[in-house]
Amino acid sequence: MKETFRPVFIGGCDRSGTTMLGDILGAAEGAFATPESQFLHELAPLLHIGAFDSDTAAADWLAGHFRFATWELAGGAQHLASLVDHTDTRTTMEHILQAYLQQNRPEWTNSRVWVDHTPDNFKHYTLLRSLFPDARYIHIVRDGRDVYNSVRNLDWGPNNAYMATRFWSERLQQALAVEISESGNCLRVRYEDILRDPESEIQRICDFAGLDYRPGMIDGGGLILPGFTHSQHQLVGSRPNPSRIDQWRTRVKPHEIQEFESYPWSRVLLQRLGYELETTHPVEMSGLTVMLRYLHDFLRYGINRYRHRNMERNLLHR
């Protein structure tokens, strides 16, 4: 029987520590981490409906996908076509993973555990479950107010507190549904717990994921970051630092905290996940204020999308 890779899918709201955890777990013996794999979520349905009439056609589609380009596989179009089976998604992914491992971690070619830290993995849980029934799932949770503090100035994602609170609660609801579906096969961990006590928390995660824990793992080193994400992940590869906990208390304005905590689902989730509320009673957002928050986010999205598309084109055509 052909030996395959066993996935460990990390998921959660963006800016919750998925990359940090992928970098740490990818340093375990017998494991390796890859860049985010959003292209898989799009490729699998296309293969399922027979959108490509040949391996070459599927390979051409992959070559033009920005997220696949960040893997920076060498070899050209002919080599990529040799990795693709346009009738089988898992076989295609196995070949891509093996090629990535041989190119970037040749000393780890016997590694069989694939650590995938794509934040929206749980949004595509049904797809992943059908392709990889042997997978394990890790849900990493972070205080939503710190998520907002981390994401608001980036060139993607929500740009104000009200949009961020809806974004955070939606992602958590998706992940909590996976926890229910997978029961004992999905582990919830807290970003803050990893920062406070990294050794015991990473050991607990390794025990769940079937990985061999070693103390040096907490310094990371298991993930090769794509170049375009370096500015967003400057702390990846460094030891978890508890000073990053609760930064929202000094960096987020009081009215933004009130707006974040005004959303009913976020109030419930914050409390049930062990985060204390700052406001005793939620503020009522007027219809006009909500409309202005949507408009602000829409305008920022347009600007950010323009910048991001330029970055994608530069990467694809260099």
C-alpha positions in Angstrom: 0.0 0.0 0.0 1.3 3.4 -0.9 2.4 5.5 2.0 0.5 8.8 2.3 0.7 12.0 4.3 -1.5 12.3 7.4 -2.7 15.9 7.7 -3.0 18.0 10.8 -5.3 20.8 9.9 -5.0 23.9 12.1 -7.8 26.5 11.8 -9.3 29.5 13.5 -9.9 33.1 12.9 -7.1 34.9 11.1 -4.5 36.5 13.3 -5.2 33.9 16.1 -1.8 32.2 15.9 -2.4 29.6 13.2 1.0 30.4 11.5 2.8 30.5 14.9 1.4 27.0 15.7 2.1 25.7 12.2 5.7 26.8 12.5 6.1 25.1 15.9 4.4 21.8 15.0 6.2 21.7 11.7 9.4 21.4 13.7 8.3 18.1 15.2 10.3 15.0 14.1 8.4 13.3 11.3 6.3 16.4 10.4 6.6 19.4 8.1 4.5 22.5 7.5 3.7 24.2 4.2 2.5 27.6 3.3 -1.3 28.2 3.4 -3.1 26.0 0.9 -6.2 27.9 -0.1 -5.7 26.7 -3.7 -6.8 23.2 -2.5 -10.2 24.5 -1.4 -10.8 25.7 -5.0 -9.0 22.9 -6.9 -10.9 20.0 -5.4 -14.4 21.1 -6.5 -13.1 21.8 -10.0 -11.6 18.3 -10.2 -14.8 16.8 -8.9 -16.9 18.3 -11.6 -14.4 17.4 -14.4 -13.5 21.0 -15.2 -10.2 19.9 -16.7 -9.8 17.5 -19.6 -6.2 16.8 -18.9 -3.4 16.9 -16.3 -1.8 19.8 -18.2 -5.0 21.9 -18.1 -5.3 21.4 -14.3 -1.6 22.2 -14.0 -2.1 25.4 -15.9 -4.9 26.5 -13.6 -2.7 25.8 -10.6 0.2 27.7 -12.1 -2.0 30.8 -12.3 -3.3 30.6 -8.8 -1.6 33.1 -6.5 -1.7 30.9 -3.4 -0.1 28.0 -5.2 2.6 30.3 -6.5 3.6 31.1 -2.9 4.8 27.5 -2.6 7.4 28.4 -5.2 7.8 24.9 -6.6 10.5 24.6 -9.2 10.5 22.6 -12.4 8.3 24.5 -14.8 5.0 23.6 -16.5 6.0 20.0 -17.6 7.1 19.1 -14.1 3.9 20.5 -12.5 1.8 18.5 -15.0 3.6 15.4 -13.9 2.4 16.0 -10.4 -1.2 16.4 -11.3 -3.9 13.8 -11.6 -6.9 15.6 -12.9 -9.2 12.8 -11.8 -8.0 12.6 -8.2 -7.5 15.5 -5.8 -5.8 13.6 -3.0 -3.3 12.0 -5.3 -2.5 15.4 -6.8 -2.0 16.8 -3.3 0.2 13.9 -2.3 2.4 14.5 -5.3 2.6 18.3 -4.6 3.5 17.7 -0.9 6.2 15.2 -1.8 7.7 17.7 -4.4 7.6 20.5 -1.8 9.2 18.3 0.8 12.0 17.2 -1.6 12.7 20.7 -2.7 12.6 22.5 0.6 13.3 19.9 3.3 15.3 17.1 1.5 16.6 16.0 4.9 13.0 15.4 6.0 11.8 13.3 3.1 10.7 10.5 5.4 8.3 12.9 7.2 4.7 11.7 6.9 2.7 14.3 8.9 1.6 17.3 7.0 0.8 20.4 9.1 -1.5 22.8 7.3 -2.1 26.1 9.1 -4.6 27.7 6.6 -6.9 29.8 8.9 -10.1 29.1 7.0 -9.7 25.3 7.0 -12.8 24.9 9.1 -14.8 26.9 6.6 -14.0 24.0 4.2 -14.3 21.2 6.7 -16.7 19.1 4.7 -14.3 19.1 1.8 -11.3 18.3 3.9 -13.1 15.5 5.7 -14.0 13.8 2.5 -10.5 14.1 1.0 -8.6 13.3 4.2 -10.6 11.0 6.6 -7.3 10.4 8.5 -6.8 14.0 9.4 -6.8 15.6 12.8 -8.0 19.1 13.6 -6.7 21.8 15.9 -8.8 24.9 16.7 -6.7 27.8 18.0 -8.7 30.6 19.7 -7.5 34.1 20.5 -9.3 37.0 22.3 -11.2 38.7 19.5 -10.2 42.1 20.7 -6.5 41.2 20.2 -7.5 39.7 16.8 -8.9 43.1 15.9 -5.8 44.9 17.1 -3.7 42.7 15.0 -5.8 42.8 11.7 -7.1 46.3 11.5 -4.0 47.9 9.8 -3.3 45.1 7.4 -4.2 45.2 3.7 -6.9 42.6 4.0 -9.6 41.7 6.5 -11.9 43.9 8.6 -10.7 47.5 9.2 -13.0 48.6 12.0 -14.2 47.1 15.3 -17.8 46.4 14.3 -16.8 44.5 11.1 -14.0 42.7 13.1 -16.4 41.5 15.7 -18.7 40.0 13.1 -15.7 38.4 11.3 -14.3 36.9 14.5 -17.6 35.5 15.7 -18.4 34.0 12.3 -15.0 32.2 12.1 -15.4 30.9 15.6 -18.9 29.5 14.9 -17.5 27.6 11.9 -14.7 26.1 14.1 -17.0 25.2 16.9 -19.2 23.3 14.5 -16.2 21.3 13.5 -15.5 20.6 17.2 -19.0 19.2 17.5 -18.7 17.1 14.3 -15.2 15.7 15.1 -15.7 15.3 18.8 -12.5 13.8 20.2 -10.7 14.4 16.9 -10.6 18.2 17.2 -8.6 19.9 19.9 -9.3 23.4 21.0 -6.2 25.4 22.2 -5.9 29.0 23.4 -3.3 31.3 21.9 -2.8 32.9 25.3 -2.2 29.5 27.0 0.6 28.7 24.4 2.2 32.1 25.2 2.0 31.6 29.0 3.2 28.0 29.2 4.4 26.9 25.7 6.2 23.7 26.8 3.2 22.0 28.4 0.7 23.3 25.9 2.8 22.2 22.9 3.4 18.8 24.5 -0.4 18.5 25.0 -1.0 19.4 21.3 1.7 16.9 20.2 0.1 14.2 22.2 -3.2 14.8 20.5 -1.8 15.1 17.0 0.4 12.0 17.3 3.7 14.0 17.1 6.9 13.4 19.0 7.4 16.5 21.2 10.9 17.9 21.8 11.7 21.0 23.9 13.3 22.9 21.1 10.1 22.9 19.1 8.7 26.0 20.9 11.3 28.1 19.1 9.7 27.2 15.8 11.5 26.7 12.6 9.2 24.2 11.0 7.7 26.6 8.4 9.3 28.4 5.5 7.3 31.6 5.2 6.4 33.0 1.7 8.2 36.3 1.1 5.1 38.4 0.9 4.0 37.5 4.4 7.2 38.3 6.2 6.0 41.7 7.3 2.9 40.2 8.8 4.6 37.4 10.6 7.8 39.0 12.0 7.5 37.1 15.2 7.2 33.6 13.6 10.3 31.6 14.5 10.8 33.2 17.8 9.8 31.9 21.3 6.2 32.6 22.3 6.2 35.8 24.4 3.4 36.4 27.0 3.8 40.1 26.6 1.6 39.8 23.5 -1.4 38.9 25.6 -4.1 41.6 26.1 -2.4 44.2 24.0 -5.8 45.5 23.1 -6.1 47.0 26.5 -3.6 49.7 25.7 -3.8 49.8 21.9 -7.6 49.8 21.2 -9.7 52.8 22.0 -12.5 52.5 24.5 -15.3 53.2 21.9 -13.8 50.4 19.7 -13.9 48.0 22.5 -17.5 48.9 23.1 -18.3 48.4 19.4 -16.6 45.0 19.4 -18.5 43.9 22.5 -21.8 45.2 21.2 -22.3 42.2 18.9 -24.3 39.6 20.8 -22.5 36.6 19.4 -19.1 38.0 20.3 -20.3 38.8 23.9 -21.4 35.2 24.3 -18.2 33.7 22.7 -15.9 35.9 24.7 -17.5 34.9 28.0 -17.8 31.2 27.2 -14.2 31.0 26.0 -12.9 32.6 29.2 -12.3 36.2 28.2 -13.7 38.9 30.5 -15.9 41.6 29.1 -14.8 45.2 29.4 -18.4 46.6 29.2 -21.1 45.7 31.6 -23.9 46.3 29.1 -23.6 46.3 25.3 -23.9 49.6 23.6 -26.7 50.0 21.0 -25.4 50.7 17.5 -27.7 52.9 15.5 -28.5 51.9 12.0 -26.6 54.9 10.6 -23.5 53.9 12.6 -23.6 50.4 11.4 -24.1 51.6 7.8 -21.0 53.8 8.1 -18.9 50.9 9.5 -19.9 48.9 6.4 -19.1 51.8 4.1 -15.7 52.3 5.8 -14.9 48.7 5.4 -16.0 48.6 1.8 -13.9 51.6 0.9 -10.8 50.2 2.6 -11.4 46.9 0.9 -11.3 48.5 -2.5 -8.0 50.2 -1.7 -6.5 47.1 -0.2 -7.7 44.8 -2.9 -6.0 47.0 -5.5 -2.8 46.8 -3.6 -3.1 43.1 -3.1 -3.9 42.4 -6.8 -0.7 44.2 -7.7 1.3 42.1 -5.3 -0.3 38.9 -6.7 0.5 39.9 -10.3 4.1 40.7 -9.4 4.5 37.2 -7.8 2.8 35.4 -10.7 4.9 37.1 -13.4 8.3 37.4 -11.9 
